[in-house]
Amino acid sequence: MTAPAEPKTSHSQTLSRGIRTLEILADAAAPLTISDLAARLGVHRSIAYRILRTLEDHSLVMRDDSGRVQPAPGLAALARGVQRDLQSAALPELTALANELEMSAFVAVWDHHDCITLVTIEPRHGHAAVIERPGSRHPFSQGAPGIAIQSSHTPQEWERLAPHQEYRPAAAEARELGYATSHDEVINGVSSVAAPLRVPGQLPAAVAVVYATATRRIDAETIGRRLTDAASAIERSLGG
């Protein structure tokens, strides 16, 4: 696997490699050997080892008995502080949504590149629920959360905010409805419904649910309205 080219800037190469290490480990389906990690980073094994030792010192990675590397609990402490107010305000609404609709409910934020799941709640009795993990990332141009985020802006506003990001036709429809839907865009067989979250001073966001298309027949309008109510409650909690 070819490593991404190092940025041609004055940014710290060591810091960049450390962050990339955490990204690789977070995306890996299982713990990695140091050799595997070095190959994915495109660096010598000794460099990968020094990076890991530093991250271990900060409890961000750990090694199991076989020496394989995986994320450590220190990452959870860092994640807890990301948009803490939004996470706290969203949790009661997401819990109600998840258990009422028997779907995973989550808040996704746009980091000006992708949609990232900030916080998620799984239904108490939803054994067949699609799982949306915190930290999950998908292209902004795919899925209902991105459509919903765009829908909170006019095409003219969006052009100023993100001139290189196309304003999707579905966003104009969602702007009229108050919610967005998507089917099979991020993962084949998985659908989503989302409503925009408008909170001054926060990253553009959406509250959403996700479900397996083949196993659920839903009333998109009813769920969409439920999500817009949840979004409004979160905004009020944050003083919006």
C-alpha positions as CSV (number, residue, x, y, z in Angstrom):
1,M,0.0,0.0,0.0
2,T,1.4,3.3,-1.0
3,A,1.6,5.9,1.7
4,P,0.1,9.4,1.1
5,A,2.6,12.0,0.0
6,E,3.9,14.2,2.9
7,P,2.3,17.6,2.8
8,K,4.6,20.2,1.1
9,T,4.3,22.7,3.9
10,S,6.1,23.6,7.1
11,H,3.9,21.4,9.2
12,S,5.5,18.9,11.6
13,Q,6.1,15.6,9.8
14,T,6.4,13.8,13.1
15,L,3.1,15.1,14.3
16,S,1.5,14.3,11.0
17,R,2.7,10.7,11.2
18,G,1.5,10.4,14.8
19,I,-2.0,11.6,13.8
20,R,-2.0,9.3,10.7
21,T,-1.1,6.4,13.0
22,L,-4.1,7.0,15.1
23,E,-6.3,7.3,12.0
24,I,-5.0,4.0,10.7
25,L,-5.5,2.2,14.0
26,A,-9.0,3.6,14.3
27,D,-10.0,2.4,10.9
28,A,-8.4,-1.1,11.2
29,A,-10.8,-4.0,11.7
30,A,-8.3,-5.7,14.1
31,P,-5.1,-4.8,16.0
32,L,-2.0,-4.4,13.7
33,T,1.6,-5.5,14.0
34,I,4.2,-2.8,14.1
35,S,5.4,-4.1,10.6
36,D,1.8,-3.7,9.2
37,L,1.6,-0.3,10.7
38,A,5.0,0.8,9.3
39,A,3.9,-0.4,5.8
40,R,0.7,1.5,5.9
41,L,2.6,4.6,7.1
42,G,5.2,4.1,4.5
43,V,8.1,4.4,7.0
44,H,10.8,2.2,8.4
45,R,9.8,-0.1,11.3
46,S,12.1,1.8,13.7
47,I,10.3,5.1,13.0
48,A,6.9,3.4,13.5
49,Y,8.1,2.0,16.8
50,R,9.2,5.5,18.0
51,I,5.9,6.9,17.1
52,L,4.1,4.2,19.0
53,R,6.2,4.6,22.1
54,T,5.3,8.3,22.2
55,L,1.6,7.5,21.7
56,E,1.7,4.8,24.4
57,D,3.2,7.4,26.8
58,H,0.0,9.4,26.4
59,S,-2.3,6.3,26.6
60,L,-3.5,6.8,23.1
61,V,-2.4,3.3,21.8
62,M,-1.7,0.0,23.5
63,R,-0.3,-3.4,22.6
64,D,-1.8,-6.7,23.4
65,D,0.0,-9.8,24.7
66,S,1.1,-10.6,21.1
67,G,2.5,-7.1,20.6
68,R,-0.2,-6.0,18.2
69,V,-1.3,-2.4,18.4
70,Q,-4.7,-0.9,18.9
71,P,-6.3,2.3,20.1
72,A,-6.2,2.9,23.9
73,P,-8.8,4.4,26.3
74,G,-7.0,7.8,26.3
75,L,-8.6,8.4,22.9
76,A,-12.0,8.2,24.4
77,A,-11.1,11.0,26.9
78,L,-10.0,13.2,24.0
79,A,-13.2,12.5,22.0
80,R,-15.3,13.3,25.0
81,G,-14.1,16.9,24.9
82,V,-15.0,17.4,21.2
83,Q,-18.0,19.8,21.0
84,R,-18.8,18.7,24.6
85,D,-21.9,21.0,24.8
86,L,-23.4,19.6,21.6
87,Q,-22.8,16.0,22.8
88,S,-24.4,16.7,26.2
89,A,-27.4,18.4,24.6
90,A,-27.9,15.7,22.0
91,L,-27.7,12.6,24.3
92,P,-31.2,12.8,25.8
93,E,-32.8,13.4,22.3
94,L,-30.8,10.6,20.7
95,T,-31.7,8.2,23.4
96,A,-35.4,8.9,23.0
97,L,-35.1,8.6,19.2
98,A,-33.2,5.4,19.3
99,N,-35.6,3.6,21.6
100,E,-38.7,5.1,20.1
101,L,-37.8,4.3,16.5
102,E,-35.6,1.2,17.2
103,M,-32.8,2.6,15.1
104,S,-29.3,3.9,15.8
105,A,-29.6,7.7,16.3
106,F,-26.6,10.0,15.9
107,V,-25.2,13.5,15.4
108,A,-23.0,14.0,12.4
109,V,-20.8,17.0,11.9
110,W,-19.1,18.4,8.8
111,D,-15.4,19.1,9.2
112,H,-15.3,20.9,5.8
113,H,-14.2,17.7,4.2
114,D,-16.3,14.7,5.4
115,C,-19.3,13.9,7.6
116,I,-18.0,12.5,11.0
117,T,-20.3,10.8,13.6
118,L,-19.8,12.8,16.8
119,V,-22.0,10.8,19.1
120,T,-24.4,7.9,18.7
121,I,-27.0,5.9,20.7
122,E,-28.1,2.4,19.8
123,P,-31.7,1.3,20.6
124,R,-32.1,-0.7,23.8
125,H,-34.0,-3.5,22.1
126,G,-32.9,-3.1,18.5
127,H,-31.0,-6.4,17.9
128,A,-31.1,-5.9,14.1
129,A,-30.2,-2.2,14.3
130,V,-27.5,-0.9,12.0
131,I,-24.6,0.3,14.1
132,E,-23.1,3.8,13.6
133,R,-19.9,4.1,15.5
134,P,-18.7,7.5,16.9
135,G,-15.8,8.6,14.7
136,S,-17.2,7.0,11.6
137,R,-16.4,9.1,8.5
138,H,-18.0,9.1,5.1
139,P,-17.8,11.5,2.1
140,F,-19.9,14.6,2.6
141,S,-21.4,14.1,-0.8
142,Q,-23.0,10.8,0.3
143,G,-25.9,10.2,2.7
144,A,-28.7,12.1,4.4
145,P,-26.6,14.0,7.0
146,G,-24.7,15.8,4.3
147,I,-27.9,16.7,2.4
148,A,-29.5,17.9,5.7
149,I,-26.4,20.1,6.5
150,Q,-26.5,21.7,3.0
151,S,-30.3,22.3,3.3
152,S,-29.8,24.7,6.2
153,H,-28.1,27.1,3.6
154,T,-29.4,28.5,0.4
155,P,-27.3,27.7,-2.7
156,Q,-25.9,31.2,-2.6
157,E,-24.8,30.8,1.0
158,W,-23.3,27.5,0.3
159,E,-21.3,28.8,-2.6
160,R,-19.7,31.3,-0.2
161,L,-19.2,28.7,2.6
162,A,-17.9,25.9,0.4
163,P,-17.2,27.1,-3.2
164,H,-15.7,23.7,-4.2
165,Q,-18.5,21.6,-2.8
166,E,-21.5,21.1,-5.1
167,Y,-24.9,22.0,-3.8
168,R,-26.9,18.8,-4.3
169,P,-30.4,19.0,-5.8
170,A,-31.6,16.8,-2.9
171,A,-30.6,19.6,-0.5
172,A,-33.1,22.0,-2.2
173,E,-35.9,19.5,-1.6
174,A,-34.8,18.9,1.9
175,R,-34.8,22.6,2.5
176,E,-38.5,22.6,1.7
177,L,-39.3,19.4,3.7
178,G,-37.1,20.2,6.7
179,Y,-35.4,16.8,6.5
180,A,-33.4,14.6,4.1
181,T,-33.4,11.0,3.1
182,S,-30.8,8.7,1.4
183,H,-30.8,5.1,0.3
184,D,-27.7,3.0,-0.5
185,E,-25.4,5.9,-0.8
186,V,-22.8,5.3,2.0
187,I,-23.4,1.5,2.4
188,N,-25.4,-0.6,0.0
189,G,-28.6,-1.7,1.7
190,V,-28.5,1.0,4.4
191,S,-30.7,4.1,4.4
192,S,-30.8,7.2,6.6
193,V,-33.1,10.1,7.5
194,A,-31.5,13.4,8.8
195,A,-32.5,16.9,9.9
196,P,-30.2,19.9,10.1
197,L,-28.8,21.2,13.4
198,R,-28.3,25.0,13.4
199,V,-26.1,26.0,16.4
200,P,-24.1,29.2,16.2
201,G,-20.4,28.7,16.9
202,Q,-20.5,24.9,16.3
203,L,-19.5,22.9,13.2
204,P,-22.4,22.4,10.8
205,A,-24.3,19.3,11.9
206,A,-27.3,17.1,11.5
207,V,-29.3,14.7,13.7
208,A,-30.0,11.4,11.9
209,V,-31.1,7.8,12.2
210,V,-29.9,4.8,10.1
211,Y,-31.5,1.5,9.3
212,A,-31.3,-1.5,7.0
213,T,-33.4,-0.8,3.9
214,A,-34.5,-4.4,3.3
215,T,-35.7,-5.0,6.9
216,R,-37.7,-1.8,7.6
217,R,-40.6,-0.1,5.9
218,I,-40.8,3.4,7.3
219,D,-42.9,6.5,7.0
220,A,-40.1,8.9,6.0
221,E,-42.3,12.0,6.7
222,T,-43.2,10.9,10.2
223,I,-39.5,10.1,11.1
224,G,-38.4,13.3,9.4
225,R,-40.7,15.4,11.5
226,R,-39.6,13.5,14.6
227,L,-36.0,14.4,13.8
228,T,-36.7,18.0,13.2
229,D,-38.4,18.2,16.6
230,A,-35.3,16.6,18.1
231,A,-33.0,19.0,16.3
232,S,-35.1,21.9,17.6
233,A,-34.9,20.6,21.2
234,I,-31.1,20.3,20.9
235,E,-30.9,23.8,19.6
236,R,-33.0,25.2,22.4
237,S,-30.9,23.4,24.9
238,L,-27.8,25.1,23.5
239,G,-29.5,28.5,23.5
240,G,-30.1,28.5,19.7
